[in-house]
Structure formats: C-alpha cells, structure tokens
Amino acid sequence: MSSALTLTSLSFTWPDATPVLDGLDTAFGPGRTGLVGVNGSGKSTLLKLIAGELTPTGGTVRVSGEVGYLPQNVTLDTALRVDEVLGIAARRAALHAIEAGDACEEHFETLGDDWDVEERALAALGELGLGRVGLDRTVGELSGGESVLLRLAALLLRRPDVLLLDEPTNNLDLYARRRLYAAVESWPGVLIVVSHDRELLELVDRIADLRSGAITWYGGGFTAYEEALTVEQEAAERMVRVAEADFRKQKRELTDAQVKLARRKRYGQKMWDQTREPKIVMGARKRAAQVSAGKHRIMHEEKLAEARERLDEAVEAVRDDDEIRVELPYTAVPPGREVLTLRNLELAHGARVDGLFELRGPERIALVGRNGAGKTTLLRTIAGDLAPVAGEARAQVPLRFLPQRLDVLDGGLTVAENVARFAPDVTGNRIRARLARFLFRGARADQPVATLSGGERFRATLAALMLAEPAPQLLMLDEPTNNLDMASVRRLVSALESYEGALLVASHDLPFLDSLGITRWLLLEEGVLRETSPGELHEEA
C-alpha cells in the first residue's frame, strides 16, 4: 500500500510550552482511516498540522496531492452565497455571460472545460440532501447542520487527494448523518476521520489509535478495534499478574538471602571469637565471605530491580481510564412527582407544544428531530433563557441546563473557582472532594478553564451543573456528545446512570440515547412535539 501522507519526526508544542506530539513517525495510505484517542491526545491538532493550519515545531508533513479539510467547528460568513462556498461562483458567472452572448475570451478562460459546473454542483448538493438549496441562497438561510453539509459538498466537488474530517457528524440530524455515511463509504481516495460516532467509525478500513504521542494501528472498523483492544488488555492484565508474582518471589528470595547472610555473619563472628585457626587464615576467610555475601546481595537486588521494572512496564500497558462517579444528595424524584409542565406552548421561530405535556417522576426523555426543528429553542425556553411567544413552560423542581456551546463557565477562572460560583456556600475542601469524582484531582482542579480540551471542558461544565446547590432534580442536556471521544461518552453515561433525577436530552446520537435507559421518546417535527419510538426513527432515517 503506497503512502499518500507521511509524517516524519513530527513534533508540536503550544506557545505555553504544553507538548502535544514529540517525534511522531507514521504514514497514511489509500482508504478510510478512523483516528481515535482520548480528549487532549492531539487528534484535532494532528489534522490541523496535516492541513497546514498549524506549523510543526519539528519534523515534516509530506502529502501526495491536494488536502481537503473539514474542521470540527464550521464557521461560514452568513453573507456568502452557496456557489461561493462551493468555489464555483466565478465559473458560474462566466458560464451565464457566455450563454447571454458575451464571447469575451476571459470568460472562456475562467470556465475552461467545466461546462457542466452547475449540474455537478447541484448533484453534489443532492447527494447530501441539499437538493432544495439553490446556488444563489446565502449561508445565513441555512441551519448549522446544513452549513456542515455545504462545506462537505464543497470538498466533494473539489475531490482532494486527501480528505480530513474532524467530528463531521456534530450537529447533524439522523437524516443528514445517513447522507454523510454514504459519502464517506464511497470516497475513492485517502480519508482520515476523527469522530466519536460509532456508526461512522464502522465504515473505515482501519483504526489509528493516538495515545501518548504514538499511533497504534488496527485493521477493520470500530468493533474490530474494540475486540482487538480487549484481547490486548486481557493479555496485559495477565502480564501484570505474572510480573507481580515474580516481583513477590524476588522479594522473598532477597529476604531469604539476607537471613542466610546474617546467619553466616554470626557464625563467622563466633568462629573469629573462638580463634580456633590462625588470625591470618580467619581474616582471609572473613574477607572472602564478605565479598561473596556482597555479590550474592547485589545479584538478588538486581533481580528484584529487574522484576520491578517488568512490573512497571506491564502496568503501563494496561489502560486505566477512570470513570466519573456522581453521588448527589436530594436528587431522587419519587414516581408521580410533577417535574415539568408545558401547556399550549408556542416558541420563537414557530415550533409549538399543543395541549398539555407533563414530565413526572425520574423519567428519562429523549428529544429528537431534524436540524432547525426547534429542539434547542424548546430547552432554552424551559430553562428560562427565552420567553415563550404564548402558553406556559413551568418546572416544579430545581433544574440545570447544559447548552451545546458549553458557555456556562468563565474561561479566566479555574475549574474549582467555577464550581464555587454555582455552590457559594460549599467549602473549598468539599468542592475539591466532589471534583475528584469528575477526575479533576489535585492540581487539575486549579487549571484555568480556557486551557482545557473539549472533553475536559465538557466534564468541568457537567461538574459545575451537577454540583450546584440546590442539586438539580431536572437535568437538561443539548447534544452532550458533540466533541466527546468514546472514553468521555462512556464517562458521561456512567455519570448519568447514577443520577436519580429527571433527565431531558436532545441528541442525534441514537446509540448514546439507547445507553441512557430512555423511558419516553419525543419527536419535534414540522413545528409540533409528539411521542415516537426508536424504531420509527431508524425507519425514517
């Protein structure tokens, strides 16, 4: 397999001296590669280095051909027309001028042989479900998910030799995800995708696991990767047990040797005291015994040190991904307790809730729907961030809302200081004890929020909301798995499993929702909220 992308001794350090990569050597060949790793391991940084958006501190990036890059956070000028985003505005203008009878040579030079430029552009949009989006519309008229698909359509139209996708399914609804999956599956060149979307990662040919600045390769999709990792970890844990047993054995042997040497020393001293042999002979024997004892002790100490080193190496090979643990007081909601009431609710932008909707007891509700349907508007209205146009949205218990943009925290304050804002009456020691359950231990609790990775920032925001007082009995989450790696998603699920209040989650990530033990599914469709089921969602998608 020839390499289209080669990284040689690649290093990168942030301006504040935080190292990300140090001497990475690897190559990416034709086909689809899923790049995985925990938050903060450097996945997005690596894609930016390949795309040329960051300059390496050391080493080289060598690419065969053109690179196309879809960043994690797509920001487009809302005044741009669709054809400008697609990069075909000049050719369209030249084509229209020629068709209108303007035979200026400059138009022919601009157009070249691309006479079907509009047809190809509309076909690319159609493949991604944007067929109704005209080439003359502006970005400001599109939803966030449509903007992501539009940027992807521009890349499909260019057909770069190497395509880089960073969390491409963020903000995409179920229908848009299916179109993205089809585009990825049919991609003919080199593709590297960073994603927490399991379904997308099942489509790749191989997995590249970025951990501690090095890449380990696994063949197949994400399931094959997990199976291989399980086998590796079982073998690593067996090696730890073997190394521990060897270490204990070497400690016993060293202790036994020390006891024997002590006995010999006492015996030698006794013989010296009794002076049964000439002093010169006794002195020679004593010196020989001391040399022999020294060698014996050194040999056992070396064996013990080697056993300790083997044990340390074995322990290092075992992945130790801590899980979030949440034990909140006063969050339990008894069955039948009124938690939330929506009555004849009309929202900004036209969505509505007809009649009466009630959330009672510790229910777990999934809120799903297409991009732009109004899910975020509904949650913000319930949270009190937006006023309803008409009707009522009333929560009968303390609630907290985790927004998509994670803008709840002050970037200039530390993690501990941010949590203290939400729980002003709690002592610093109690805050730190609670933060340790969210994996912010010791000095990590004193990190400024602005320096955290996406997954760490999410964890800090979740900690601040969950540890707030009074403890929330209704927790609302808006697309919580955006930008989270697999380990962070597992930690989030672990946290929510031990949460005893009511839960309302808006998400396009069906596997994540399935893992939460959802009791009711609500679909916001064509401006109306109604009950649905996961089976219906899969069929429609």
Disulfide bonds with the S-S distance in Angstrom:
none
